[in-house]
Amino acid sequence: MEDPTPLALRLRPGVISTVCKDMGISRHRLARRMDVHAETLRRADSGETGSISGRFIASLMTVTDKEFDELFEIVEEGWELAE
């Protein structure tokens, strides 16, 4: 039996930009509303999967009133963010 492919959680591409546009706020303001550091939001938005904690997930879902699968996707470990 083969080892399963390692999976990682990431933000769906464009989510943060869309959320900020829809809410009429900056990324910095979104980070403050989520009670996370702006750099944490930037790292998660750029695809750094290690930046996404349970607290981050819950906060983004609460602030945006969106479902988990509207904001996040599960990808194979080692994926490359499209340019």
A tleap script that builds the chain and sets N, CA, C and O, in Angstrom:
source leaprc.protein.ff14SB
mol = sequence {
  NMET GLU ASP PRO THR PRO LEU ALA LEU ARG
  LEU ARG PRO GLY VAL ILE SER THR VAL CYS
  LYS ASP MET GLY ILE SER ARG HIE ARG LEU
  ALA ARG ARG MET ASP VAL HIE ALA GLU THR
  LEU ARG ARG ALA ASP SER GLY GLU THR GLY
  SER ILE SER GLY ARG PHE ILE ALA SER LEU
  MET THR VAL THR ASP LYS GLU PHE ASP GLU
  LEU PHE GLU ILE VAL GLU GLU GLY TRP GLU
  LEU ALA CGLU
}
set mol.1.N position { 0.847 -1.182 0.000 }
set mol.1.CA position { 0.000 0.000 0.000 }
set mol.1.C position { 0.889 1.240 0.000 }
set mol.1.O position { 1.848 1.326 0.767 }
set mol.2.N position { 0.565 2.197 -0.863 }
set mol.2.CA position { 1.341 3.434 -0.950 }
set mol.2.C position { 1.007 4.351 0.211 }
set mol.2.O position { -0.097 4.334 0.756 }
set mol.3.N position { 2.012 5.162 0.575 }
set mol.3.CA position { 1.753 6.183 1.587 }
set mol.3.C position { 0.818 7.227 0.996 }
set mol.3.O position { 0.954 7.593 -0.171 }
set mol.4.N position { -0.129 7.707 1.794 }
set mol.4.CA position { -1.026 8.743 1.275 }
set mol.4.C position { -0.266 10.035 1.014 }
set mol.4.O position { 0.721 10.333 1.687 }
set mol.5.N position { -0.728 10.791 0.043 }
set mol.5.CA position { -0.121 12.077 -0.281 }
set mol.5.C position { -0.385 13.045 0.857 }
set mol.5.O position { -1.532 13.199 1.278 }
set mol.6.N position { 0.658 13.708 1.370 }
set mol.6.CA position { 0.442 14.702 2.428 }
set mol.6.C position { -0.418 15.861 1.904 }
set mol.6.O position { -0.233 16.333 0.782 }
set mol.7.N position { -1.332 16.292 2.720 }
set mol.7.CA position { -2.237 17.379 2.332 }
set mol.7.C position { -1.994 18.602 3.192 }
set mol.7.O position { -1.491 18.503 4.311 }
set mol.8.N position { -2.356 19.754 2.656 }
set mol.8.CA position { -2.208 21.019 3.365 }
set mol.8.C position { -3.457 21.867 3.116 }
set mol.8.O position { -4.171 21.675 2.132 }
set mol.9.N position { -3.696 22.784 4.007 }
set mol.9.CA position { -4.825 23.696 3.905 }
set mol.9.C position { -4.317 25.053 3.435 }
set mol.9.O position { -3.302 25.543 3.932 }
set mol.10.N position { -5.011 25.658 2.488 }
set mol.10.CA position { -4.634 27.002 2.049 }
set mol.10.C position { -5.886 27.820 1.779 }
set mol.10.O position { -6.974 27.279 1.578 }
set mol.11.N position { -5.709 29.130 1.778 }
set mol.11.CA position { -6.790 30.018 1.372 }
set mol.11.C position { -7.048 29.833 -0.111 }
set mol.11.O position { -6.111 29.621 -0.880 }
set mol.12.N position { -8.273 29.907 -0.511 }
set mol.12.CA position { -8.571 29.877 -1.946 }
set mol.12.C position { -7.956 31.135 -2.569 }
set mol.12.O position { -7.987 32.203 -1.958 }
set mol.13.N position { -7.403 31.016 -3.764 }
set mol.13.CA position { -6.801 32.188 -4.415 }
set mol.13.C position { -7.805 33.334 -4.552 }
set mol.13.O position { -8.947 33.132 -4.963 }
set mol.14.N position { -7.360 34.529 -4.201 }
set mol.14.CA position { -8.175 35.731 -4.347 }
set mol.14.C position { -9.155 35.998 -3.226 }
set mol.14.O position { -9.855 37.011 -3.256 }
set mol.15.N position { -9.227 35.121 -2.236 }
set mol.15.CA position { -10.217 35.280 -1.168 }
set mol.15.C position { -10.023 36.591 -0.408 }
set mol.15.O position { -10.985 37.335 -0.213 }
set mol.16.N position { -8.813 36.882 0.018 }
set mol.16.CA position { -8.591 38.071 0.838 }
set mol.16.C position { -8.913 39.338 0.060 }
set mol.16.O position { -9.544 40.247 0.600 }
set mol.17.N position { -8.492 39.413 -1.195 }
set mol.17.CA position { -8.801 40.586 -2.019 }
set mol.17.C position { -10.301 40.766 -2.181 }
set mol.17.O position { -10.820 41.876 -2.068 }
set mol.18.N position { -10.988 39.670 -2.445 }
set mol.18.CA position { -12.444 39.729 -2.622 }
set mol.18.C position { -13.143 40.145 -1.334 }
set mol.18.O position { -14.046 40.982 -1.352 }
set mol.19.N position { -12.724 39.562 -0.222 }
set mol.19.CA position { -13.327 39.903 1.074 }
set mol.19.C position { -13.122 41.382 1.372 }
set mol.19.O position { -14.060 42.075 1.766 }
set mol.20.N position { -11.910 41.862 1.188 }
set mol.20.CA position { -11.622 43.274 1.468 }
set mol.20.C position { -12.437 44.189 0.564 }
set mol.20.O position { -12.969 45.202 1.019 }
set mol.21.N position { -12.536 43.840 -0.701 }
set mol.21.CA position { -13.324 44.647 -1.638 }
set mol.21.C position { -14.800 44.654 -1.247 }
set mol.21.O position { -15.435 45.707 -1.204 }
set mol.22.N position { -15.339 43.460 -0.961 }
set mol.22.CA position { -16.755 43.351 -0.594 }
set mol.22.C position { -17.075 44.109 0.695 }
set mol.22.O position { -18.149 44.695 0.833 }
set mol.23.N position { -16.123 44.087 1.642 }
set mol.23.CA position { -16.348 44.757 2.924 }
set mol.23.C position { -15.925 46.223 2.894 }
set mol.23.O position { -16.225 46.974 3.822 }
set mol.24.N position { -15.228 46.636 1.830 }
set mol.24.CA position { -14.774 48.022 1.717 }
set mol.24.C position { -13.707 48.380 2.741 }
set mol.24.O position { -13.676 49.497 3.257 }
set mol.25.N position { -12.820 47.409 3.034 }
set mol.25.CA position { -11.768 47.639 4.028 }
set mol.25.C position { -10.411 47.207 3.472 }
set mol.25.O position { -10.331 46.466 2.492 }
set mol.26.N position { -9.363 47.680 4.108 }
set mol.26.CA position { -8.005 47.299 3.728 }
set mol.26.C position { -7.649 45.944 4.338 }
set mol.26.O position { -8.343 45.447 5.225 }
set mol.27.N position { -6.570 45.365 3.855 }
set mol.27.CA position { -6.082 44.104 4.428 }
set mol.27.C position { -5.687 44.312 5.896 }
set mol.27.O position { -5.925 43.452 6.744 }
set mol.28.N position { -5.089 45.454 6.173 }
set mol.28.CA position { -4.678 45.747 7.542 }
set mol.28.C position { -5.902 45.804 8.461 }
set mol.28.O position { -5.869 45.281 9.575 }
set mol.29.N position { -6.962 46.429 8.002 }
set mol.29.CA position { -8.194 46.514 8.794 }
set mol.29.C position { -8.810 45.126 8.983 }
set mol.29.O position { -9.311 44.807 10.062 }
set mol.30.N position { -8.772 44.299 7.927 }
set mol.30.CA position { -9.283 42.932 8.049 }
set mol.30.C position { -8.487 42.168 9.104 }
set mol.30.O position { -9.065 41.464 9.933 }
set mol.31.N position { -7.170 42.307 9.074 }
set mol.31.CA position { -6.330 41.635 10.069 }
set mol.31.C position { -6.708 42.077 11.480 }
set mol.31.O position { -6.794 41.252 12.390 }
set mol.32.N position { -6.932 43.375 11.661 }
set mol.32.CA position { -7.323 43.868 12.988 }
set mol.32.C position { -8.667 43.296 13.416 }
set mol.32.O position { -8.840 42.906 14.571 }
set mol.33.N position { -9.620 43.245 12.489 }
set mol.33.CA position { -10.934 42.678 12.826 }
set mol.33.C position { -10.825 41.200 13.191 }
set mol.33.O position { -11.582 40.696 14.021 }
set mol.34.N position { -9.878 40.518 12.561 }
set mol.34.CA position { -9.659 39.104 12.851 }
set mol.34.C position { -8.814 38.912 14.100 }
set mol.34.O position { -8.706 37.797 14.611 }
set mol.35.N position { -8.218 39.979 14.593 }
set mol.35.CA position { -7.313 39.945 15.738 }
set mol.35.C position { -6.095 39.059 15.444 }
set mol.35.O position { -5.663 38.256 16.271 }
set mol.36.N position { -5.558 39.246 14.217 }
set mol.36.CA position { -4.314 38.587 13.826 }
set mol.36.C position { -3.360 39.671 13.327 }
set mol.36.O position { -3.785 40.764 12.953 }
set mol.37.N position { -2.095 39.359 13.327 }
set mol.37.CA position { -1.092 40.288 12.822 }
set mol.37.C position { -1.248 40.387 11.306 }
set mol.37.O position { -1.537 39.390 10.644 }
set mol.38.N position { -1.059 41.574 10.760 }
set mol.38.CA position { -1.179 41.774 9.318 }
set mol.38.C position { -0.226 40.867 8.543 }
set mol.38.O position { -0.548 40.431 7.437 }
set mol.39.N position { 0.936 40.583 9.111 }
set mol.39.CA position { 1.899 39.695 8.456 }
set mol.39.C position { 1.369 38.260 8.383 }
set mol.39.O position { 1.636 37.552 7.412 }
set mol.40.N position { 0.634 37.835 9.383 }
set mol.40.CA position { 0.025 36.505 9.359 }
set mol.40.C position { -0.976 36.409 8.222 }
set mol.40.O position { -1.024 35.406 7.511 }
set mol.41.N position { -1.770 37.448 8.052 }
set mol.41.CA position { -2.745 37.489 6.963 }
set mol.41.C position { -2.031 37.481 5.617 }
set mol.41.O position { -2.464 36.795 4.691 }
set mol.42.N position { -0.945 38.233 5.500 }
set mol.42.CA position { -0.188 38.288 4.252 }
set mol.42.C position { 0.394 36.917 3.920 }
set mol.42.O position { 0.324 36.469 2.775 }
set mol.43.N position { 0.967 36.255 4.921 }
set mol.43.CA position { 1.565 34.933 4.687 }
set mol.43.C position { 0.504 33.925 4.261 }
set mol.43.O position { 0.723 33.153 3.328 }
set mol.44.N position { -0.625 33.924 4.925 }
set mol.44.CA position { -1.701 33.003 4.554 }
set mol.44.C position { -2.197 33.299 3.142 }
set mol.44.O position { -2.466 32.379 2.369 }
set mol.45.N position { -2.318 34.572 2.811 }
set mol.45.CA position { -2.791 34.969 1.486 }
set mol.45.C position { -1.788 34.599 0.396 }
set mol.45.O position { -2.173 34.351 -0.746 }
set mol.46.N position { -0.511 34.561 0.746 }
set mol.46.CA position { 0.515 34.223 -0.257 }
set mol.46.C position { 0.696 32.711 -0.382 }
set mol.46.O position { 1.501 32.252 -1.192 }
set mol.47.N position { -0.036 31.941 0.405 }
set mol.47.CA position { -0.002 30.500 0.258 }
set mol.47.C position { 0.826 29.749 1.271 }
set mol.47.O position { 0.989 28.535 1.147 }
set mol.48.N position { 1.356 30.429 2.269 }
set mol.48.CA position { 2.136 29.748 3.305 }
set mol.48.C position { 1.178 28.998 4.227 }
set mol.48.O position { 0.550 29.588 5.106 }
set mol.49.N position { 1.082 27.718 4.014 }
set mol.49.CA position { 0.084 26.917 4.726 }
set mol.49.C position { 0.308 26.876 6.231 }
set mol.49.O position { -0.653 26.697 6.981 }
set mol.50.N position { 1.535 27.035 6.695 }
set mol.50.CA position { 1.812 27.020 8.124 }
set mol.50.C position { 1.227 28.209 8.861 }
set mol.50.O position { 1.209 28.224 10.092 }
set mol.51.N position { 0.744 29.215 8.124 }
set mol.51.CA position { 0.182 30.421 8.728 }
set mol.51.C position { -1.274 30.248 9.132 }
set mol.51.O position { -1.844 31.126 9.780 }
set mol.52.N position { -1.879 29.136 8.760 }
set mol.52.CA position { -3.311 28.953 8.970 }
set mol.52.C position { -3.549 28.064 10.196 }
set mol.52.O position { -3.376 26.846 10.150 }
set mol.53.N position { -3.946 28.705 11.274 }
set mol.53.CA position { -4.255 27.982 12.515 }
set mol.53.C position { -5.776 27.862 12.650 }
set mol.53.O position { -6.530 28.470 11.890 }
set mol.54.N position { -6.200 27.082 13.612 }
set mol.54.CA position { -7.625 26.976 13.896 }
set mol.54.C position { -8.225 28.325 14.266 }
set mol.54.O position { -9.351 28.638 13.880 }
set mol.55.N position { -7.474 29.115 15.010 }
set mol.55.CA position { -7.920 30.455 15.397 }
set mol.55.C position { -8.087 31.344 14.167 }
set mol.55.O position { -9.059 32.093 14.069 }
set mol.56.N position { -7.141 31.263 13.226 }
set mol.56.CA position { -7.209 32.039 11.987 }
set mol.56.C position { -8.462 31.651 11.198 }
set mol.56.O position { -9.202 32.516 10.730 }
set mol.57.N position { -8.692 30.346 11.056 }
set mol.57.CA position { -9.852 29.853 10.311 }
set mol.57.C position { -11.149 30.367 10.944 }
set mol.57.O position { -12.003 30.926 10.256 }
set mol.58.N position { -11.286 30.175 12.249 }
set mol.58.CA position { -12.509 30.597 12.945 }
set mol.58.C position { -12.722 32.098 12.833 }
set mol.58.O position { -13.843 32.560 12.625 }
set mol.59.N position { -11.659 32.844 12.970 }
set mol.59.CA position { -11.769 34.300 12.916 }
set mol.59.C position { -12.193 34.773 11.534 }
set mol.59.O position { -13.075 35.623 11.413 }
set mol.60.N position { -11.570 34.226 10.482 }
set mol.60.CA position { -11.928 34.646 9.128 }
set mol.60.C position { -13.370 34.258 8.809 }
set mol.60.O position { -14.095 35.033 8.184 }
set mol.61.N position { -13.787 33.078 9.228 }
set mol.61.CA position { -15.174 32.667 8.997 }
set mol.61.C position { -16.153 33.573 9.743 }
set mol.61.O position { -17.205 33.921 9.207 }
set mol.62.N position { -15.818 33.953 10.961 }
set mol.62.CA position { -16.691 34.809 11.761 }
set mol.62.C position { -16.788 36.214 11.170 }
set mol.62.O position { -17.884 36.755 11.017 }
set mol.63.N position { -15.647 36.796 10.840 }
set mol.63.CA position { -15.615 38.173 10.317 }
set mol.63.C position { -16.318 38.271 8.964 }
set mol.63.O position { -17.008 39.253 8.686 }
set mol.64.N position { -16.139 37.244 8.121 }
set mol.64.CA position { -16.706 37.301 6.770 }
set mol.64.C position { -18.091 36.676 6.670 }
set mol.64.O position { -18.789 36.884 5.677 }
set mol.65.N position { -18.503 35.910 7.685 }
set mol.65.CA position { -19.777 35.183 7.664 }
set mol.65.C position { -19.847 34.236 6.462 }
set mol.65.O position { -20.899 34.075 5.843 }
set mol.66.N position { -18.699 33.612 6.145 }
set mol.66.CA position { -18.622 32.666 5.033 }
set mol.66.C position { -18.342 31.266 5.568 }
set mol.66.O position { -17.806 31.100 6.663 }
set mol.67.N position { -18.710 30.277 4.784 }
set mol.67.CA position { -18.477 28.878 5.119 }
set mol.67.C position { -17.009 28.520 4.869 }
set mol.67.O position { -16.320 29.175 4.087 }
set mol.68.N position { -16.549 27.472 5.544 }
set mol.68.CA position { -15.171 27.008 5.424 }
set mol.68.C position { -14.768 26.799 3.969 }
set mol.68.O position { -13.729 27.293 3.534 }
set mol.69.N position { -15.592 26.064 3.214 }
set mol.69.CA position { -15.207 25.722 1.843 }
set mol.69.C position { -15.282 26.891 0.872 }
set mol.69.O position { -14.801 26.778 -0.256 }
set mol.70.N position { -15.872 28.010 1.278 }
set mol.70.CA position { -15.840 29.223 0.465 }
set mol.70.C position { -14.487 29.929 0.595 }
set mol.70.O position { -14.081 30.673 -0.298 }
set mol.71.N position { -13.801 29.693 1.704 }
set mol.71.CA position { -12.560 30.403 2.015 }
set mol.71.C position { -11.305 29.563 1.824 }
set mol.71.O position { -10.259 30.092 1.448 }
set mol.72.N position { -11.395 28.268 2.076 }
set mol.72.CA position { -10.212 27.408 2.117 }
set mol.72.C position { -10.352 26.225 1.182 }
set mol.72.O position { -11.455 25.828 0.807 }
set mol.73.N position { -9.189 25.664 0.808 }
set mol.73.CA position { -9.168 24.436 0.035 }
set mol.73.C position { -8.032 23.560 0.536 }
set mol.73.O position { -7.059 24.047 1.111 }
set mol.74.N position { -8.171 22.277 0.311 }
set mol.74.CA position { -7.144 21.316 0.706 }
set mol.74.C position { -6.368 20.941 -0.550 }
set mol.74.O position { -6.946 20.563 -1.568 }
set mol.75.N position { -5.052 21.054 -0.456 }
set mol.75.CA position { -4.175 20.786 -1.603 }
set mol.75.C position { -3.102 19.783 -1.195 }
set mol.75.O position { -2.868 19.552 -0.009 }
set mol.76.N position { -2.465 19.202 -2.181 }
set mol.76.CA position { -1.343 18.314 -1.910 }
set mol.76.C position { -0.180 19.127 -1.406 }
set mol.76.O position { 0.079 20.225 -1.899 }
set mol.77.N position { 0.527 18.595 -0.422 }
set mol.77.CA position { 1.714 19.258 0.127 }
set mol.77.C position { 2.705 19.484 -1.005 }
set mol.77.O position { 2.911 18.599 -1.836 }
set mol.78.N position { 3.325 20.671 -1.044 }
set mol.78.CA position { 4.336 20.962 -2.054 }
set mol.78.C position { 3.769 21.595 -3.310 }
set mol.78.O position { 4.508 21.782 -4.276 }
set mol.79.N position { 2.478 21.933 -3.337 }
set mol.79.CA position { 1.896 22.608 -4.495 }
set mol.79.C position { 2.571 23.961 -4.682 }
set mol.79.O position { 3.169 24.506 -3.754 }
set mol.80.N position { 2.468 24.483 -5.870 }
set mol.80.CA position { 3.033 25.798 -6.189 }
set mol.80.C position { 1.897 26.776 -6.455 }
set mol.80.O position { 0.953 26.455 -7.178 }
set mol.81.N position { 1.985 27.962 -5.873 }
set mol.81.CA position { 0.998 29.005 -6.099 }
set mol.81.C position { 1.131 29.512 -7.516 }
set mol.81.O position { 2.233 29.857 -7.943 }
set mol.82.N position { 0.045 29.567 -8.253 }
set mol.82.CA position { 0.083 30.041 -9.638 }
set mol.82.C position { 0.463 31.510 -9.678 }
set mol.82.O position { 0.024 32.308 -8.850 }
set mol.83.N position { 1.273 31.841 -10.638 }
set mol.83.CA position { 1.711 33.245 -10.806 }
set mol.83.C position { 0.603 34.047 -11.447 }
set mol.83.O position { 0.763 35.246 -11.677 }
savepdb mol mol.pdb
quit
